[in-house]
């Protein structure tokens, strides 16, 4: 979370989140707020994937390639 402020009775949060984490955010936000909240997102930057995540992705890709052969 990078910041928060109030404006016209609304709370605005600013945060940087990995795109993968955003895939379920809309549903979670709707559930938590009874459908009253909304969000926008925009691309910020590319970052390196942590090594453990990278290893899992490479392994999954290698296994998918084996299945295609």
N, CA, C and O atoms as CSV, one atom per row, in Angstrom:
chain,resi,resn,atom,element,x,y,z
A,1,UNK,N,N,0.858,-1.171,0.000
A,1,UNK,CA,C,0.000,0.000,0.000
A,1,UNK,C,C,0.898,1.225,0.000
A,1,UNK,O,O,1.794,1.362,0.832
A,2,UNK,N,N,0.636,2.111,-0.952
A,2,UNK,CA,C,1.476,3.290,-1.094
A,2,UNK,C,C,0.830,4.547,-0.522
A,2,UNK,O,O,1.500,5.561,-0.325
A,3,UNK,N,N,-0.466,4.478,-0.259
A,3,UNK,CA,C,-1.122,5.641,0.300
A,3,UNK,C,C,-2.627,5.463,0.346
A,3,UNK,O,O,-3.195,4.552,-0.258
A,4,UNK,N,N,-3.254,6.375,1.091
A,4,UNK,CA,C,-4.702,6.349,1.243
A,4,UNK,C,C,-5.168,7.765,1.530
A,4,UNK,O,O,-4.504,8.510,2.250
A,5,UNK,N,N,-6.332,8.142,0.955
A,5,UNK,CA,C,-6.914,9.445,1.258
A,5,UNK,C,C,-8.429,9.388,1.090
A,5,UNK,O,O,-8.956,8.515,0.401
A,6,UNK,N,N,-9.106,10.310,1.716
A,6,UNK,CA,C,-10.565,10.408,1.613
A,6,UNK,C,C,-10.924,11.535,0.656
A,6,UNK,O,O,-10.262,12.572,0.613
A,7,UNK,N,N,-11.996,11.308,-0.115
A,7,UNK,CA,C,-12.449,12.329,-1.054
A,7,UNK,C,C,-13.949,12.153,-1.283
A,7,UNK,O,O,-14.385,11.109,-1.767
A,8,UNK,N,N,-14.725,13.155,-0.941
A,8,UNK,CA,C,-16.178,13.159,-1.142
A,8,UNK,C,C,-16.843,11.914,-0.550
A,8,UNK,O,O,-17.730,11.328,-1.170
A,9,UNK,N,N,-16.419,11.516,0.634
A,9,UNK,CA,C,-17.021,10.374,1.313
A,9,UNK,C,C,-16.512,9.016,0.859
A,9,UNK,O,O,-17.030,7.986,1.292
A,10,UNK,N,N,-15.507,8.999,-0.003
A,10,UNK,CA,C,-14.922,7.754,-0.489
A,10,UNK,C,C,-13.497,7.622,0.013
A,10,UNK,O,O,-12.797,8.618,0.197
A,11,UNK,N,N,-13.077,6.399,0.230
A,11,UNK,CA,C,-11.689,6.119,0.594
A,11,UNK,C,C,-10.949,5.665,-0.654
A,11,UNK,O,O,-11.402,4.758,-1.351
A,12,UNK,N,N,-9.822,6.285,-0.938
A,12,UNK,CA,C,-8.994,5.933,-2.094
A,12,UNK,C,C,-7.701,5.313,-1.589
A,12,UNK,O,O,-6.987,5.908,-0.781
A,13,UNK,N,N,-7.406,4.112,-2.072
A,13,UNK,CA,C,-6.161,3.428,-1.731
A,13,UNK,C,C,-5.293,3.363,-2.972
A,13,UNK,O,O,-5.790,3.148,-4.077
A,14,UNK,N,N,-3.998,3.549,-2.789
A,14,UNK,CA,C,-3.054,3.401,-3.883
A,14,UNK,C,C,-2.066,2.322,-3.481
A,14,UNK,O,O,-1.456,2.393,-2.415
A,15,UNK,N,N,-1.910,1.318,-4.342
A,15,UNK,CA,C,-1.030,0.195,-4.013
A,15,UNK,C,C,-0.397,-0.357,-5.278
A,15,UNK,O,O,-0.919,-0.177,-6.378
A,16,UNK,N,N,0.721,-1.024,-5.114
A,16,UNK,CA,C,1.342,-1.757,-6.203
A,16,UNK,C,C,1.204,-3.241,-5.875
A,16,UNK,O,O,1.579,-3.692,-4.793
A,17,UNK,N,N,0.658,-3.984,-6.831
A,17,UNK,CA,C,0.350,-5.393,-6.618
A,17,UNK,C,C,0.755,-6.178,-7.859
A,17,UNK,O,O,0.571,-5.691,-8.974
A,18,UNK,N,N,1.303,-7.381,-7.694
A,18,UNK,CA,C,1.594,-8.200,-8.876
A,18,UNK,C,C,0.310,-8.507,-9.651
A,18,UNK,O,O,-0.743,-8.731,-9.053
A,19,UNK,N,N,0.403,-8.516,-10.972
A,19,UNK,CA,C,-0.768,-8.745,-11.811
A,19,UNK,C,C,-1.461,-10.057,-11.471
A,19,UNK,O,O,-2.689,-10.131,-11.506
A,20,UNK,N,N,-0.712,-11.070,-11.149
A,20,UNK,CA,C,-1.301,-12.378,-10.786
A,20,UNK,C,C,-2.269,-12.239,-9.624
A,20,UNK,O,O,-3.299,-12.913,-9.593
A,21,UNK,N,N,-1.954,-11.377,-8.671
A,21,UNK,CA,C,-2.817,-11.186,-7.502
A,21,UNK,C,C,-4.123,-10.488,-7.865
A,21,UNK,O,O,-5.099,-10.574,-7.121
A,22,UNK,N,N,-4.148,-9.804,-8.994
A,22,UNK,CA,C,-5.344,-9.058,-9.392
A,22,UNK,C,C,-6.416,-9.947,-10.019
A,22,UNK,O,O,-7.557,-9.515,-10.180
A,23,UNK,N,N,-6.066,-11.177,-10.374
A,23,UNK,CA,C,-7.010,-12.041,-11.073
A,23,UNK,C,C,-8.255,-12.361,-10.245
A,23,UNK,O,O,-9.322,-12.596,-10.812
A,24,UNK,N,N,-8.138,-12.376,-8.930
A,24,UNK,CA,C,-9.290,-12.672,-8.071
A,24,UNK,C,C,-9.735,-11.449,-7.267
A,24,UNK,O,O,-10.645,-11.545,-6.444
A,25,UNK,N,N,-9.100,-10.307,-7.501
A,25,UNK,CA,C,-9.381,-9.128,-6.688
A,25,UNK,C,C,-10.802,-8.600,-6.871
A,25,UNK,O,O,-11.445,-8.219,-5.893
A,26,UNK,N,N,-11.293,-8.571,-8.089
A,26,UNK,CA,C,-12.624,-8.045,-8.353
A,26,UNK,C,C,-13.685,-8.794,-7.556
A,26,UNK,O,O,-14.554,-8.175,-6.942
A,27,UNK,N,N,-13.617,-10.111,-7.563
A,27,UNK,CA,C,-14.572,-10.926,-6.815
A,27,UNK,C,C,-14.440,-10.696,-5.320
A,27,UNK,O,O,-15.441,-10.552,-4.618
A,28,UNK,N,N,-13.205,-10.661,-4.831
A,28,UNK,CA,C,-12.984,-10.454,-3.394
A,28,UNK,C,C,-13.471,-9.079,-2.958
A,28,UNK,O,O,-14.100,-8.950,-1.908
A,29,UNK,N,N,-13.190,-8.063,-3.744
A,29,UNK,CA,C,-13.612,-6.706,-3.410
A,29,UNK,C,C,-15.133,-6.604,-3.377
A,29,UNK,O,O,-15.696,-5.982,-2.476
A,30,UNK,N,N,-15.783,-7.200,-4.336
A,30,UNK,CA,C,-17.241,-7.186,-4.384
A,30,UNK,C,C,-17.831,-7.895,-3.168
A,30,UNK,O,O,-18.797,-7.417,-2.574
A,31,UNK,N,N,-17.254,-9.022,-2.804
A,31,UNK,CA,C,-17.732,-9.768,-1.633
A,31,UNK,C,C,-17.535,-8.983,-0.342
A,31,UNK,O,O,-18.422,-8.945,0.510
A,32,UNK,N,N,-16.389,-8.366,-0.203
A,32,UNK,CA,C,-16.075,-7.630,1.023
A,32,UNK,C,C,-16.918,-6.373,1.206
A,32,UNK,O,O,-17.193,-5.961,2.333
A,33,UNK,N,N,-17.324,-5.769,0.100
A,33,UNK,CA,C,-18.023,-4.481,0.188
A,33,UNK,C,C,-19.495,-4.557,-0.218
A,33,UNK,O,O,-20.162,-3.528,-0.328
A,34,UNK,N,N,-19.995,-5.749,-0.438
A,34,UNK,CA,C,-21.378,-5.884,-0.864
A,34,UNK,C,C,-21.628,-5.270,-2.228
A,34,UNK,O,O,-22.734,-4.811,-2.513
A,35,UNK,N,N,-20.607,-5.260,-3.073
A,35,UNK,CA,C,-20.733,-4.733,-4.426
A,35,UNK,C,C,-20.674,-3.224,-4.527
A,35,UNK,O,O,-20.974,-2.669,-5.584
A,36,UNK,N,N,-20.295,-2.543,-3.452
A,36,UNK,CA,C,-20.290,-1.074,-3.467
A,36,UNK,C,C,-18.959,-0.464,-3.858
A,36,UNK,O,O,-18.891,0.741,-4.102
A,37,UNK,N,N,-17.913,-1.246,-3.925
A,37,UNK,CA,C,-16.582,-0.697,-4.227
A,37,UNK,C,C,-16.225,-0.936,-5.686
A,37,UNK,O,O,-16.800,-1.804,-6.343
A,38,UNK,N,N,-15.287,-0.173,-6.178
A,38,UNK,CA,C,-14.761,-0.369,-7.529
A,38,UNK,C,C,-13.259,-0.132,-7.487
A,38,UNK,O,O,-12.723,0.389,-6.508
A,39,UNK,N,N,-12.591,-0.522,-8.564
A,39,UNK,CA,C,-11.153,-0.292,-8.636
A,39,UNK,C,C,-10.749,-0.063,-10.075
A,39,UNK,O,O,-11.457,-0.445,-11.006
A,40,UNK,N,N,-9.618,0.557,-10.239
A,40,UNK,CA,C,-8.981,0.684,-11.544
A,40,UNK,C,C,-7.554,0.214,-11.397
A,40,UNK,O,O,-6.981,0.270,-10.308
A,41,UNK,N,N,-6.987,-0.243,-12.475
A,41,UNK,CA,C,-5.582,-0.638,-12.419
A,41,UNK,C,C,-4.908,-0.199,-13.703
A,41,UNK,O,O,-5.532,-0.078,-14.757
A,42,UNK,N,N,-3.626,0.031,-13.578
A,42,UNK,CA,C,-2.835,0.392,-14.750
A,42,UNK,C,C,-1.447,-0.202,-14.591
A,42,UNK,O,O,-0.960,-0.403,-13.479
A,43,UNK,N,N,-0.827,-0.477,-15.717
A,43,UNK,CA,C,0.515,-1.044,-15.719
A,43,UNK,C,C,1.500,-0.064,-15.106
A,43,UNK,O,O,1.437,1.136,-15.374
A,44,UNK,N,N,2.415,-0.575,-14.278
A,44,UNK,CA,C,3.425,0.273,-13.666
A,44,UNK,C,C,4.822,-0.062,-14.184
A,44,UNK,O,O,5.523,0.814,-14.691
A,45,UNK,N,N,5.226,-1.321,-14.059
A,45,UNK,CA,C,6.567,-1.695,-14.498
A,45,UNK,C,C,6.712,-3.206,-14.562
A,45,UNK,O,O,5.936,-3.943,-13.953
A,46,UNK,N,N,7.705,-3.655,-15.298
A,46,UNK,CA,C,8.077,-5.060,-15.297
A,46,UNK,C,C,9.073,-5.272,-14.164
A,46,UNK,O,O,9.921,-4.419,-13.901
A,47,UNK,N,N,8.961,-6.406,-13.503
A,47,UNK,CA,C,9.940,-6.785,-12.479
A,47,UNK,C,C,10.308,-8.242,-12.669
A,47,UNK,O,O,9.535,-9.014,-13.237
A,48,UNK,N,N,11.482,-8.621,-12.198
A,48,UNK,CA,C,11.883,-10.017,-12.250
A,48,UNK,C,C,11.002,-10.850,-11.319
A,48,UNK,O,O,10.622,-10.413,-10.233
A,49,UNK,N,N,10.694,-12.041,-11.771
A,49,UNK,CA,C,9.926,-12.973,-10.949
A,49,UNK,C,C,10.881,-13.557,-9.914
A,49,UNK,O,O,12.027,-13.857,-10.246
A,50,UNK,N,N,10.436,-13.728,-8.660
A,50,UNK,CA,C,11.313,-14.364,-7.661
A,50,UNK,C,C,11.785,-15.739,-8.156
A,50,UNK,O,O,11.072,-16.424,-8.890
A,51,UNK,N,N,12.971,-16.121,-7.751
A,51,UNK,CA,C,13.597,-17.347,-8.270
A,51,UNK,C,C,12.743,-18.587,-8.046
A,51,UNK,O,O,12.666,-19.434,-8.935
A,52,UNK,N,N,12.102,-18.723,-6.896
A,52,UNK,CA,C,11.284,-19.919,-6.648
A,52,UNK,C,C,10.092,-19.980,-7.605
A,52,UNK,O,O,9.733,-21.057,-8.080
A,53,UNK,N,N,9.493,-18.854,-7.882
A,53,UNK,CA,C,8.369,-18.806,-8.831
A,53,UNK,C,C,8.875,-19.093,-10.240
A,53,UNK,O,O,8.226,-19.810,-11.002
A,54,UNK,N,N,10.016,-18.541,-10.583
A,54,UNK,CA,C,10.605,-18.770,-11.899
A,54,UNK,C,C,10.895,-20.260,-12.098
A,54,UNK,O,O,10.621,-20.805,-13.166
A,55,UNK,N,N,11.440,-20.909,-11.091
A,55,UNK,CA,C,11.739,-22.345,-11.187
A,55,UNK,C,C,10.466,-23.152,-11.446
A,55,UNK,O,O,10.472,-24.068,-12.270
A,56,UNK,N,N,9.385,-22.824,-10.757
A,56,UNK,CA,C,8.114,-23.526,-10.959
A,56,UNK,C,C,7.576,-23.307,-12.367
A,56,UNK,O,O,7.073,-24.242,-12.989
A,57,UNK,N,N,7.677,-22.087,-12.873
A,57,UNK,CA,C,7.208,-21.789,-14.221
A,57,UNK,C,C,8.012,-22.540,-15.279
A,57,UNK,O,O,7.444,-23.075,-16.231
A,58,UNK,N,N,9.318,-22.579,-15.113
A,58,UNK,CA,C,10.183,-23.282,-16.066
A,58,UNK,C,C,9.865,-24.776,-16.036
A,58,UNK,O,O,9.799,-25.416,-17.085
A,59,UNK,N,N,9.670,-25.331,-14.850
A,59,UNK,CA,C,9.347,-26.747,-14.721
A,59,UNK,C,C,7.992,-27.065,-15.372
A,59,UNK,O,O,7.861,-28.067,-16.075
A,60,UNK,N,N,6.998,-26.219,-15.139
A,60,UNK,CA,C,5.678,-26.426,-15.734
A,60,UNK,C,C,5.755,-26.341,-17.251
A,60,UNK,O,O,5.104,-27.119,-17.948
A,61,UNK,N,N,6.540,-25.411,-17.766
A,61,UNK,CA,C,6.706,-25.281,-19.212
A,61,UNK,C,C,7.377,-26.519,-19.792
A,61,UNK,O,O,6.954,-27.023,-20.832
A,62,UNK,N,N,8.417,-27.012,-19.130
A,62,UNK,CA,C,9.125,-28.210,-19.607
A,62,UNK,C,C,8.200,-29.412,-19.639
A,62,UNK,O,O,8.243,-30.206,-20.579
A,63,UNK,N,N,7.360,-29.554,-18.616
A,63,UNK,CA,C,6.414,-30.660,-18.578
A,63,UNK,C,C,5.359,-30.534,-19.678
A,63,UNK,O,O,4.963,-31.536,-20.275
A,64,UNK,N,N,4.908,-29.318,-19.946
A,64,UNK,CA,C,3.942,-29.097,-21.020
A,64,UNK,C,C,4.543,-29.437,-22.380
A,64,UNK,O,O,3.851,-29.951,-23.259
A,65,UNK,N,N,5.831,-29.149,-22.553
A,65,UNK,CA,C,6.510,-29.470,-23.807
A,65,UNK,C,C,6.619,-30.980,-23.996
A,65,UNK,O,O,6.481,-31.478,-25.113
A,66,UNK,N,N,6.867,-31.713,-22.906
A,66,UNK,CA,C,6.938,-33.179,-22.977
A,66,UNK,C,C,5.599,-33.754,-23.397
A,66,UNK,O,O,5.542,-34.682,-24.203
A,67,UNK,N,N,4.520,-33.204,-22.854
A,67,UNK,CA,C,3.167,-33.696,-23.152
A,67,UNK,C,C,2.803,-33.477,-24.622
A,67,UNK,O,O,2.034,-34.255,-25.187
A,68,UNK,N,N,3.338,-32.439,-25.242
A,68,UNK,CA,C,3.047,-32.142,-26.644
A,68,UNK,C,C,3.767,-33.085,-27.593
A,68,UNK,O,O,3.317,-33.298,-28.718
A,69,UNK,N,N,4.878,-33.647,-27.149
A,69,UNK,CA,C,5.670,-34.541,-28.025
A,69,UNK,C,C,5.084,-35.898,-28.139
A,69,UNK,O,O,5.633,-36.752,-28.835
